[in-house]
Amino acid sequence: MKTPTGFTAFTTITKIIFIILVSSFSANAQSITGKWKITAVKETMTDRLTETQQDITKELEKITNDLEQVVEFRSDNSYLTTIKKKGVNTGFELAGTYSISRNQLKLNPGKSKGTAITNSKFLSNPLSSRLPGKMIIVSQTGNTLVLHYGSERTTNGKTTAIDVEDSFQKL
């Protein structure tokens, strides 16, 4: 029997590492399927001129606590998300498709219906600010999912960055 050379051993180890990496990304794509209920939201606002950060999570807790949001990621790469005021049977629904590449989750919106009420304001699409097109999967275990996303807005010459981290629990 021939003893493997250093190059052959290196190649074998590289192949094993590649298989493990590909398997972990595939497992992540499969394991996101199911129904997920939002349990916590952390939001930070940054003034781009001064780079001053402000944690605005407390201000949003009332809104978050009054609403129930569930996202269902289906095995056919479609999703359905619902948002409604707690104790109310009707709300807002948004359906579409999703794809995962490494830790990037991309949502493609489709049909929507309904209206949600937040702080006495009617929002025709409250999920447009809650579920953007692209998110980063920060962590995902059997029953916990954490997503991160952000955006920038310029109003009256002032640019503000918003960073959001949503935590979900599997139902």
Number of C-alpha atoms within 10 A of each C-alpha: 3 4 7 10 9 9 9 11 12 12 12 13 12 12 12 12 12 12 11 12 13 13 12 13 15 14 11 19 19 15 16 22 18 15 18 21 19 19 18 15 21 16 19 15 20 17 15 15 9 7 11 10 14 12 13 15 16 12 10 12 14 12 14 18 13 14 19 18 21 20 23 19 21 16 13 9 15 18 22 19 20 21 23 22 19 13 9 10 7 14 18 21 22 21 19 16 16 18 14 20 12 15 16 16 18 17 20 14 18 12 9 17 13 15 17 23 18 16 9 7 8 11 15 14 17 18 18 12 10 14 19 17 14 18 20 18 20 15 13 17 12 9 14 17 21 20 21 22 19 17 12 13 11 10 7 5 7 10 13 18 16 18 15 19 18 19 20 21 18 19 12
